[in-house]
Amino acid sequence: MTSRGRDRVADVRSVVVAHMPGYRIESVALTGEGLDNLVYEVNGELIVRFGKDPDLARRTALVNHEARVLAAVAVISPLPVPQPAFTVAEQGCLAYRKLFGTPLLDMPPHQRSAHGTSIAVTLGELLTALHAVPVDRLTDLVDEDHRPMAEWRHDAKENYVRVAGRVPTTHRPSVEAFLAAAPPPDGYTPAFSHNDLGIEHVLVDPVTWTVTGIIDWSDAAVVDPAYDFGLLYRDLGPAAARAAISSYRTDADDLAALSERAVFHGRCSVFEDLAYGVETEQRTYVDKSLAAMEWLFPP
């Protein structure tokens, strides 16, 4: 372990001792690192997460914001979500009791594929519940994130440049045709959503393959309701995306237009995931992104 790693483990021990007096620490392990957070597991039962934002004020605001979001989401979500045990805002630290289940990203890809449709139905029901919440109830809780479709495509182009060498040559003509085409229309009714519903944030029972919880609500916002469906399309494929949308109930959006935007978001977002996997040497992100090219950009 590097000295930086040892320092982080010491930070975990320190915050747990300070905020959970009498709690005996037997093990601390780094279990994950994403774009925004480092995640540690204590005694196999307590998750302690540290934000990576270098700005103290923003790091403090983000963790306070997520704790408030989790409290609100616990009332809305039909699936379990983390409930904070404590926060240390200036360190960007959020701790919660570990939810049962394994991140879907960590399950074998062939089994993910076999169970993707049933999982997607459950996630469509989750999105129904989230999107039904009147956004004016959340004005002081979450931000609005309304980016034009052209901006999503611009970002996708930039990310593709970073990873083009890793994209199989058979898919590149389809990718480049997509990036040159006009994006879908911008019109939609905004909705509150998780806003990062990739399979790394979906927990499942490894025996029954039922969804047991949804983690990492730090990006929750009022957004295009198609965005999270797009991440399901990216990670689980077209049949799963259709199942999720079929189980979705809304009066606010045209489902044909929502489906078109979901495909667009899935295609745009895969390059960011691939770039992240390559740059952090996390093979699971690389593998799932390359596998998704088969349905996102068929030869």
Residue frames relative to the residue before (quaternion, step in Angstrom):
aa qw qx qy qz dx dy dz
M 1.0000 0.0000 0.0000 0.0000 0.00 0.00 0.00
T 0.4491 -0.6869 0.4986 0.2790 3.59 -0.94 0.85
S 0.6516 -0.5061 0.3770 0.4208 3.56 -1.27 0.29
R 0.6161 0.5358 -0.3481 0.4606 3.58 1.09 -0.69
G 0.6441 0.5195 -0.3179 0.4627 3.56 1.02 -0.81
R 0.6469 0.5090 -0.3189 0.4698 3.58 0.99 -0.83
D 0.6286 0.5301 -0.3361 0.4592 3.58 1.04 -0.75
R 0.6587 0.5074 -0.3149 0.4577 3.57 0.96 -0.81
V 0.6303 0.5144 -0.3329 0.4768 3.59 0.98 -0.78
A 0.6343 0.5179 -0.3247 0.4732 3.58 1.04 -0.77
D 0.6194 0.5356 -0.3388 0.4633 3.59 1.08 -0.74
V 0.6357 0.5263 -0.3252 0.4617 3.57 0.98 -0.86
R 0.6630 0.5010 -0.3068 0.4641 3.58 0.83 -0.96
S 0.6648 0.5314 -0.3079 0.4252 3.56 0.91 -0.94
V 0.7078 0.4514 -0.2924 0.4580 3.60 0.79 -0.92
V 0.6368 0.5193 -0.3437 0.4545 3.60 1.02 -0.69
V 0.6433 0.5141 -0.3240 0.4657 3.60 0.93 -0.86
A 0.6879 0.5031 -0.2856 0.4384 3.58 0.94 -0.92
H 0.8049 0.3275 -0.1406 0.4744 3.58 0.94 -0.85
M 0.7474 0.2463 -0.1941 0.5857 3.59 1.27 -0.09
P 0.1241 -0.8362 0.5306 0.0621 3.58 0.51 1.17
G 0.7943 0.2850 -0.2276 0.4858 3.55 -0.94 0.91
Y 0.5445 0.5998 -0.4117 0.4174 3.59 1.25 -0.18
R 0.2803 -0.7866 0.5327 0.1373 3.57 -0.65 1.10
I 0.2283 -0.7859 0.5657 0.1013 3.55 -0.69 1.13
E 0.0985 -0.8134 0.5730 0.0202 3.56 -0.65 1.15
S 0.8082 0.0079 0.0094 0.5888 3.60 1.10 -0.57
V 0.0617 -0.7503 0.6572 0.0357 3.51 -1.24 0.66
A 0.0608 0.8090 -0.5794 0.0787 3.58 -0.72 1.03
L 0.4208 -0.6522 0.5690 0.2717 3.55 -1.10 0.78
T 0.0975 -0.8367 0.5383 0.0260 3.59 -0.63 1.10
G 0.8283 -0.0366 0.0267 0.5585 3.57 1.16 -0.22
E 0.0501 -0.7639 0.6417 0.0468 3.51 -1.30 0.45
G 0.0782 -0.7947 0.6017 0.0154 3.53 -0.76 1.11
L 0.7623 -0.3391 0.2618 0.4851 3.52 -1.27 -0.30
D 0.8042 0.3335 -0.1293 0.4746 3.56 1.00 -0.85
N 0.8308 0.2094 -0.0467 0.5136 3.59 1.08 -0.64
L 0.2661 -0.6624 0.6659 0.2167 3.49 -1.46 0.37
V 0.1426 -0.8176 0.5566 0.0369 3.57 -0.83 0.99
Y 0.0789 -0.7901 0.6079 0.0051 3.57 -0.85 1.07
E 0.2386 -0.7437 0.6092 0.1370 3.52 -1.24 0.61
V 0.1571 -0.7859 0.5956 0.0540 3.56 -0.82 1.06
N 0.8542 -0.0206 -0.0316 0.5186 3.55 -0.79 1.12
G 0.5895 -0.6093 0.3652 0.3846 3.58 1.15 0.47
E 0.7434 0.4140 -0.2128 0.4803 3.60 1.25 0.11
L 0.7424 0.3264 -0.1932 0.5523 3.60 1.21 -0.38
I 0.2189 -0.7601 0.6004 0.1179 3.56 -0.85 1.01
V 0.0366 -0.7726 0.6338 -0.0069 3.56 -0.89 1.02
R 0.0685 -0.8356 0.5434 -0.0426 3.54 -0.46 1.27
F 0.1460 -0.7840 0.5997 0.0658 3.56 -1.00 0.87
G 0.4035 -0.7029 0.5347 0.2393 3.55 -0.89 0.95
K 0.3817 -0.7543 0.5015 0.1839 3.54 -1.11 0.77
D 0.4347 0.7079 -0.4703 0.2978 3.60 1.21 -0.09
P 0.3962 -0.7568 0.4633 0.2359 3.63 -0.67 1.01
D 0.6273 0.5379 -0.3389 0.4498 3.59 1.20 -0.40
L 0.4523 -0.7279 0.4465 0.2573 3.60 -0.55 1.20
A 0.6799 0.4943 -0.3115 0.4431 3.58 0.79 -0.96
R 0.6764 0.4752 -0.3014 0.4753 3.58 0.92 -0.85
R 0.6284 0.5369 -0.3403 0.4484 3.60 0.96 -0.81
T 0.6497 0.5136 -0.3014 0.4724 3.57 1.01 -0.88
A 0.6769 0.4987 -0.2962 0.4533 3.56 0.87 -0.96
L 0.6492 0.5438 -0.3245 0.4213 3.59 0.96 -0.85
V 0.7038 0.4509 -0.2954 0.4626 3.59 0.83 -0.89
N 0.6235 0.5179 -0.3481 0.4710 3.61 1.04 -0.67
H 0.6316 0.5366 -0.3174 0.4609 3.54 1.05 -0.82
E 0.6941 0.4776 -0.3046 0.4442 3.59 0.80 -0.93
A 0.6118 0.5442 -0.3605 0.4467 3.60 1.02 -0.70
R 0.6605 0.4895 -0.3039 0.4815 3.59 1.00 -0.79
V 0.6332 0.5297 -0.3317 0.4567 3.57 1.00 -0.80
L 0.6567 0.5202 -0.3177 0.4441 3.59 0.90 -0.91
A 0.6286 0.5286 -0.3375 0.4599 3.57 1.01 -0.76
A 0.6830 0.4737 -0.2876 0.4758 3.58 0.98 -0.82
V 0.6705 0.5163 -0.3011 0.4395 3.57 0.92 -0.91
A 0.5779 0.6026 -0.3756 0.4022 3.60 1.07 -0.67
V 0.6682 0.4871 -0.2897 0.4820 3.57 1.14 -0.63
I 0.7144 0.4771 -0.2334 0.4556 3.59 1.13 -0.74
S 0.7217 0.5109 -0.2609 0.3873 3.54 0.82 -1.09
P 0.3763 -0.7104 0.5416 0.2457 3.60 -0.98 0.78
L 0.6854 0.4159 -0.2663 0.5351 3.59 1.32 -0.13
P 0.5967 -0.5746 0.4080 0.3838 3.61 -1.10 0.56
V 0.0689 -0.7585 0.6470 0.0368 3.54 -1.17 0.74
P 0.6228 -0.5527 0.3774 0.4051 3.63 -1.12 0.46
Q 0.1607 -0.7515 0.6308 0.1076 3.52 -1.21 0.68
P 0.4681 -0.7269 0.4149 0.2836 3.60 -0.52 1.15
A 0.3120 -0.7043 0.6091 0.1887 3.54 -1.11 0.87
F 0.7467 -0.2055 0.1193 0.6213 3.55 1.16 -0.74
T 0.1946 -0.7396 0.6240 0.1604 3.53 -1.36 0.23
V 0.1160 -0.7191 0.6763 0.1102 3.54 -1.31 0.49
A 0.2736 -0.8506 0.4188 0.1618 3.49 0.32 1.35
E 0.6860 0.5052 -0.3136 0.4192 3.60 0.83 -0.89
Q 0.6908 0.4182 -0.2745 0.5220 3.59 1.23 -0.35
G 0.4383 -0.6938 0.4588 0.3407 3.56 1.28 -0.01
C 0.4363 0.7336 -0.4137 0.3168 3.56 1.21 0.55
L 0.0003 0.7596 -0.6496 0.0336 3.53 -0.98 0.99
A 0.0611 -0.7979 0.5996 0.0121 3.59 -0.82 1.00
Y 0.0917 0.7850 -0.6089 0.0681 3.54 -1.07 0.79
R 0.5866 -0.5584 0.4518 0.3741 3.52 -1.26 0.48
K 0.5201 -0.6703 0.4379 0.2975 3.54 -0.85 0.99
L 0.3636 -0.7034 0.5673 0.2262 3.54 -0.98 0.89
F 0.5435 -0.6050 0.4643 0.3507 3.57 -1.15 0.59
G 0.6472 0.5334 -0.3982 0.3716 3.54 -1.10 0.73
T 0.3823 -0.6963 0.5685 0.2142 3.52 -1.38 0.30
P 0.5230 -0.6203 0.4597 0.3611 3.63 -0.91 0.77
L 0.5377 -0.6562 0.4287 0.3107 3.55 -0.85 0.99
L 0.5769 0.5979 -0.3654 0.4198 3.58 1.14 -0.62
D 0.7147 0.4673 -0.2487 0.4571 3.59 1.06 -0.75
M 0.5578 0.5939 -0.3982 0.4214 3.60 1.24 -0.02
P 0.6336 -0.5482 0.3711 0.4004 3.62 -1.11 0.56
P 0.5515 -0.6617 0.3919 0.3231 3.61 -0.80 0.98
H 0.6591 0.5048 -0.3403 0.4415 3.64 0.91 -0.76
Q 0.6563 0.4806 -0.3176 0.4872 3.60 1.10 -0.60
R 0.5765 0.5597 -0.3693 0.4669 3.58 1.10 -0.64
S 0.6664 0.5106 -0.2976 0.4546 3.54 0.92 -0.93
A 0.6666 0.5203 -0.3004 0.4413 3.57 0.94 -0.89
H 0.7793 0.3305 -0.1606 0.5076 3.59 1.02 -0.80
G 0.3964 0.7737 -0.4409 0.2235 3.59 1.27 -0.08
T 0.6578 0.5321 -0.3264 0.4214 3.59 0.93 -0.82
S 0.6850 0.4680 -0.2992 0.4714 3.61 0.86 -0.91
I 0.6205 0.5255 -0.3421 0.4710 3.58 1.05 -0.69
A 0.6603 0.5263 -0.3065 0.4394 3.57 0.95 -0.91
V 0.5882 0.5599 -0.3716 0.4500 3.61 1.06 -0.65
T 0.6589 0.5009 -0.3025 0.4727 3.58 0.92 -0.91
L 0.6819 0.4832 -0.2934 0.4642 3.58 0.95 -0.83
G 0.5880 0.5458 -0.3655 0.4720 3.58 1.15 -0.51
E 0.6451 0.5043 -0.3106 0.4827 3.57 1.06 -0.74
L 0.6025 0.5378 -0.3475 0.4765 3.59 1.10 -0.69
L 0.6924 0.4714 -0.2868 0.4648 3.59 0.83 -0.96
T 0.5629 0.5705 -0.3867 0.4562 3.60 1.12 -0.53
A 0.6881 0.4849 -0.2830 0.4596 3.58 0.86 -0.97
L 0.6754 0.4934 -0.3042 0.4559 3.59 0.89 -0.89
H 0.7197 0.4680 -0.2613 0.4414 3.57 0.81 -1.01
A 0.6062 0.5720 -0.3544 0.4239 3.59 1.23 -0.36
V 0.5466 0.6226 -0.4062 0.3855 3.61 1.20 -0.34
P 0.4542 -0.6780 0.4906 0.3055 3.65 -0.73 0.94
V 0.4553 -0.7259 0.4378 0.2720 3.58 -0.65 1.07
D 0.5996 0.5703 -0.3866 0.4073 3.61 1.08 -0.47
R 0.5748 0.5711 -0.3817 0.4446 3.61 1.24 -0.26
L 0.7390 0.4227 -0.1981 0.4857 3.57 1.23 -0.51
T 0.3011 0.8074 -0.4737 0.1817 3.57 1.29 0.11
D 0.7623 0.3624 -0.1939 0.4999 3.58 0.91 -0.90
L 0.6504 0.5513 -0.3009 0.4273 3.58 1.26 -0.04
V 0.8183 0.0792 -0.0108 0.5692 3.60 0.87 -0.90
D 0.5160 -0.6302 0.4902 0.3102 3.53 -1.29 0.44
E 0.4012 -0.6347 0.5854 0.3058 3.50 -1.37 0.14
D 0.0914 -0.7961 0.5981 0.0103 3.55 -0.93 0.93
H 0.1515 0.8029 -0.5515 0.1683 3.55 0.25 1.31
R 0.0296 0.8103 -0.5811 0.0696 3.56 0.02 1.29
P 0.4968 -0.6455 0.4768 0.3304 3.61 -0.90 0.80
M 0.6066 -0.5736 0.4097 0.3676 3.56 -1.13 0.65
A 0.6161 0.5542 -0.3493 0.4372 3.58 1.04 -0.71
E 0.6397 0.5168 -0.3310 0.4627 3.59 1.08 -0.65
W 0.6057 0.5352 -0.3511 0.4727 3.59 1.06 -0.72
R 0.6754 0.4898 -0.3005 0.4621 3.57 0.90 -0.91
H 0.6168 0.5439 -0.3449 0.4526 3.61 1.01 -0.75
D 0.6657 0.4916 -0.3008 0.4740 3.58 0.93 -0.91
A 0.6251 0.5374 -0.3351 0.4561 3.58 1.04 -0.77
K 0.6249 0.5340 -0.3357 0.4601 3.58 1.00 -0.78
E 0.6686 0.5001 -0.3036 0.4590 3.58 0.90 -0.92
N 0.6709 0.4834 -0.3031 0.4736 3.58 0.96 -0.82
Y 0.6171 0.5461 -0.3478 0.4472 3.59 1.05 -0.71
V 0.6100 0.5496 -0.3499 0.4510 3.58 1.00 -0.77
R 0.6599 0.5257 -0.3090 0.4391 3.59 1.02 -0.79
V 0.8141 0.2742 -0.1025 0.5016 3.60 1.04 -0.76
A 0.3248 0.7939 -0.4823 0.1779 3.60 1.24 0.03
G 0.6431 0.5471 -0.3226 0.4278 3.57 1.04 -0.73
R 0.6774 0.4742 -0.2908 0.4813 3.59 1.20 -0.40
V 0.5883 0.5623 -0.3733 0.4454 3.59 1.24 -0.26
P 0.4872 -0.6742 0.4594 0.3116 3.62 -0.70 1.00
T 0.5840 -0.6349 0.3833 0.3301 3.56 -0.95 0.90
T 0.6016 0.5836 -0.3643 0.4059 3.60 1.09 -0.60
H 0.7110 0.4485 -0.2545 0.4781 3.59 1.17 -0.57
R 0.5352 0.6865 -0.4004 0.2863 3.58 1.11 -0.49
P 0.6323 0.5181 -0.3730 0.4389 3.67 0.88 -0.66
S 0.6508 0.5026 -0.3177 0.4722 3.61 0.99 -0.78
V 0.6275 0.5319 -0.3311 0.4623 3.57 1.01 -0.82
E 0.7196 0.4616 -0.2644 0.4463 3.56 0.75 -1.04
A 0.6031 0.5293 -0.3553 0.4795 3.59 1.14 -0.56
F 0.6394 0.5207 -0.3214 0.4656 3.60 0.98 -0.82
L 0.7023 0.4769 -0.2768 0.4502 3.58 0.84 -0.95
A 0.6748 0.4724 -0.2913 0.4865 3.58 1.22 -0.40
A 0.6073 0.5887 -0.3465 0.4057 3.59 1.22 -0.40
A 0.5960 -0.5491 0.4408 0.3861 3.55 -1.28 0.33
P 0.4325 -0.6889 0.5057 0.2874 3.62 -0.98 0.75
P 0.6424 -0.4999 0.3875 0.4326 3.62 -1.24 0.19
P 0.6455 -0.5023 0.3874 0.4253 3.60 -1.24 0.27
D 0.5278 -0.6702 0.4395 0.2813 3.56 -1.16 0.65
G 0.5679 0.6634 -0.3811 0.3036 3.60 1.09 -0.51
Y 0.2895 0.7154 -0.6033 0.2012 3.58 -0.89 1.02
T 0.4639 -0.6382 0.5258 0.3177 3.56 -1.31 0.24
P 0.3938 -0.7440 0.4781 0.2505 3.64 -0.46 1.11
A 0.0677 -0.7893 0.6102 0.0109 3.55 -1.20 0.64
F 0.5144 -0.5984 0.5077 0.3457 3.55 -1.25 0.44
S 0.1232 0.8027 -0.5736 0.1073 3.57 -0.86 0.96
H 0.6821 -0.4702 0.3739 0.4170 3.54 -1.34 0.28
N 0.1877 -0.8500 0.4663 0.1573 3.56 1.10 -0.83
D 0.7688 0.1671 -0.1789 0.5908 3.60 1.20 0.42
L 0.2322 0.8343 -0.4693 0.1724 3.56 1.06 0.84
G 0.1694 0.7634 -0.5893 0.2032 3.53 0.64 1.20
I 0.6644 -0.5525 0.3288 0.3811 3.57 -1.22 0.40
E 0.5343 0.6035 -0.4209 0.4162 3.60 1.22 -0.12
H 0.7267 0.4203 -0.2270 0.4937 3.59 1.22 -0.42
V 0.6038 0.5177 -0.3501 0.4948 3.57 1.33 0.16
L 0.1867 -0.7845 0.5846 0.0893 3.60 -0.70 1.11
V 0.0560 -0.7944 0.6045 0.0176 3.56 -1.04 0.82
D 0.5023 -0.5830 0.5397 0.3413 3.51 -1.33 0.44
P 0.3848 -0.7681 0.4572 0.2300 3.63 -0.53 1.10
V 0.6455 0.4905 -0.3282 0.4848 3.59 1.25 -0.15
T 0.7986 0.2998 -0.1445 0.5014 3.58 0.73 -1.05
W 0.3100 -0.7793 0.4800 0.2575 3.57 1.27 -0.43
T 0.3989 0.6578 -0.5224 0.3677 3.56 1.05 0.76
V 0.5107 -0.6299 0.4862 0.3257 3.57 -1.17 0.60
T 0.1660 -0.8287 0.5323 0.0490 3.57 -0.73 1.10
G 0.8170 -0.1102 0.0679 0.5619 3.60 1.18 -0.16
I 0.2532 -0.7290 0.6167 0.1553 3.53 -1.35 0.35
I 0.1272 -0.8202 0.5573 0.0242 3.56 -0.69 1.12
D 0.8157 0.3081 -0.2371 0.4284 3.53 -1.48 0.15
W 0.0949 0.8102 -0.5604 0.1430 3.51 0.18 1.40
S 0.3121 0.8025 -0.4712 0.1911 3.59 1.22 0.34
D 0.7228 0.4163 -0.2501 0.4917 3.62 1.14 -0.50
A 0.3327 0.7694 -0.4970 0.2244 3.62 1.25 0.03
A 0.1426 0.7896 -0.5730 0.1670 3.56 -0.86 0.99
V 0.5105 -0.5589 0.5301 0.3822 3.52 -1.38 -0.05
V 0.0929 0.8329 -0.5131 0.1852 3.54 -0.31 1.34
D 0.6765 -0.3766 0.4025 0.4884 3.51 -1.37 -0.30
P 0.4183 -0.7311 0.4714 0.2614 3.64 -0.60 1.04
A 0.5985 0.5783 -0.3627 0.4194 3.60 1.21 -0.33
Y 0.5317 0.6857 -0.4103 0.2806 3.59 1.12 -0.56
D 0.7095 0.4425 -0.2841 0.4692 3.62 0.74 -0.96
F 0.5891 0.5310 -0.3758 0.4794 3.60 1.12 -0.50
G 0.6179 0.5547 -0.3371 0.4436 3.56 1.09 -0.67
L 0.6525 0.4968 -0.3187 0.4753 3.58 1.02 -0.73
L 0.6181 0.5152 -0.3441 0.4839 3.60 1.11 -0.61
Y 0.6197 0.5224 -0.3357 0.4800 3.58 1.04 -0.75
R 0.6524 0.5224 -0.3081 0.4545 3.58 0.92 -0.90
D 0.7958 0.3766 -0.1693 0.4431 3.57 0.73 -1.09
L 0.8024 0.2947 -0.1327 0.5016 3.61 1.05 -0.70
G 0.5747 -0.6408 0.3576 0.3622 3.57 1.24 -0.14
P 0.7106 -0.5035 0.2970 0.3916 3.57 -1.27 0.32
A 0.6387 0.5187 -0.3547 0.4441 3.64 0.94 -0.72
A 0.6533 0.5019 -0.3106 0.4742 3.57 0.99 -0.81
A 0.6419 0.5164 -0.3327 0.4588 3.59 0.95 -0.81
R 0.6418 0.5096 -0.3270 0.4706 3.59 0.98 -0.81
A 0.6460 0.5198 -0.3212 0.4575 3.60 1.00 -0.81
A 0.6435 0.5201 -0.3227 0.4596 3.58 0.98 -0.84
I 0.6906 0.4655 -0.2834 0.4755 3.57 0.89 -0.92
S 0.6195 0.5445 -0.3449 0.4481 3.61 1.08 -0.64
S 0.7116 0.4307 -0.2569 0.4921 3.59 1.10 -0.66
Y 0.5341 0.6436 -0.3744 0.4005 3.56 1.35 -0.10
R 0.1155 -0.7927 0.5973 0.0395 3.56 -0.91 0.92
T 0.2498 0.7543 -0.5731 0.2004 3.57 -0.65 1.12
D 0.2721 -0.7273 0.6016 0.1873 3.52 -1.25 0.53
A 0.6163 0.6357 -0.3033 0.3522 3.54 1.31 -0.25
D 0.8080 0.2425 -0.1023 0.5271 3.60 1.10 -0.43
D 0.4840 -0.6230 0.5368 0.2991 3.53 -1.22 0.62
L 0.3851 -0.7678 0.4589 0.2271 3.60 -0.46 1.18
A 0.6025 0.5393 -0.3747 0.4537 3.61 1.07 -0.54
A 0.6695 0.4726 -0.2943 0.4917 3.58 0.96 -0.86
L 0.6199 0.5370 -0.3419 0.4588 3.58 1.03 -0.76
S 0.6492 0.5160 -0.3172 0.4600 3.58 0.95 -0.84
E 0.6419 0.5198 -0.3252 0.4605 3.59 0.98 -0.82
R 0.6813 0.4690 -0.2953 0.4782 3.59 0.91 -0.86
A 0.6011 0.5593 -0.3623 0.4413 3.61 1.07 -0.67
V 0.6392 0.5084 -0.3228 0.4783 3.59 0.95 -0.84
F 0.6400 0.5321 -0.3151 0.4561 3.57 0.96 -0.90
H 0.6837 0.4772 -0.2895 0.4702 3.61 0.85 -0.96
G 0.6287 0.5348 -0.3424 0.4489 3.59 0.98 -0.75
R 0.6767 0.4902 -0.2907 0.4661 3.55 0.95 -0.89
C 0.6622 0.5042 -0.3155 0.4559 3.58 0.94 -0.83
S 0.7295 0.4911 -0.2574 0.4005 3.56 0.81 -1.02
V 0.5596 0.6353 -0.4031 0.3475 3.61 1.09 -0.49
F 0.6466 0.5370 -0.3379 0.4235 3.60 1.02 -0.67
E 0.6161 0.5250 -0.3450 0.4752 3.58 1.10 -0.64
D 0.6563 0.5052 -0.3106 0.4664 3.57 0.97 -0.85
L 0.6550 0.5061 -0.3121 0.4663 3.57 0.96 -0.87
A 0.6530 0.5073 -0.3172 0.4643 3.59 0.93 -0.86
Y 0.6402 0.5213 -0.3259 0.4606 3.56 0.99 -0.81
G 0.6663 0.5084 -0.3047 0.4525 3.58 0.90 -0.88
V 0.6595 0.5028 -0.3059 0.4677 3.56 0.98 -0.86
E 0.7344 0.4612 -0.2497 0.4308 3.56 0.76 -1.04
T 0.7362 0.3569 -0.2275 0.5280 3.60 1.16 -0.50
E 0.3984 -0.7459 0.4439 0.2963 3.57 1.36 0.05
Q 0.3941 0.6786 -0.5080 0.3551 3.56 0.99 0.93
R 0.3319 -0.8149 0.4470 0.1610 3.49 -0.08 1.38
T 0.6059 0.5748 -0.3772 0.4003 3.61 1.00 -0.67
Y 0.6562 0.4930 -0.3154 0.4763 3.60 1.02 -0.74
V 0.6338 0.5200 -0.3310 0.4673 3.58 0.99 -0.81
D 0.6901 0.4978 -0.2923 0.4365 3.57 0.78 -1.02
K 0.6917 0.4660 -0.3081 0.4576 3.61 0.81 -0.88
S 0.6392 0.5281 -0.3320 0.4497 3.59 1.05 -0.69
L 0.6737 0.4784 -0.2996 0.4771 3.57 0.93 -0.84
A 0.6234 0.5300 -0.3429 0.4615 3.60 1.03 -0.72
A 0.6608 0.5324 -0.3053 0.4320 3.58 1.02 -0.83
M 0.5107 0.6506 -0.4242 0.3687 3.60 1.16 -0.40
E 0.5786 0.6185 -0.3732 0.3787 3.60 1.11 -0.65
W 0.7791 0.2782 -0.1773 0.5330 3.60 0.98 -0.74
L 0.6188 0.5417 -0.3588 0.4415 3.60 1.11 -0.46
F 0.8060 0.0509 0.0327 0.5888 3.56 0.95 -0.96
P 0.0569 -0.8338 0.5481 0.0321 3.61 0.50 1.11
P 0.5848 -0.5986 0.4094 0.3636 3.59 -1.02 0.73
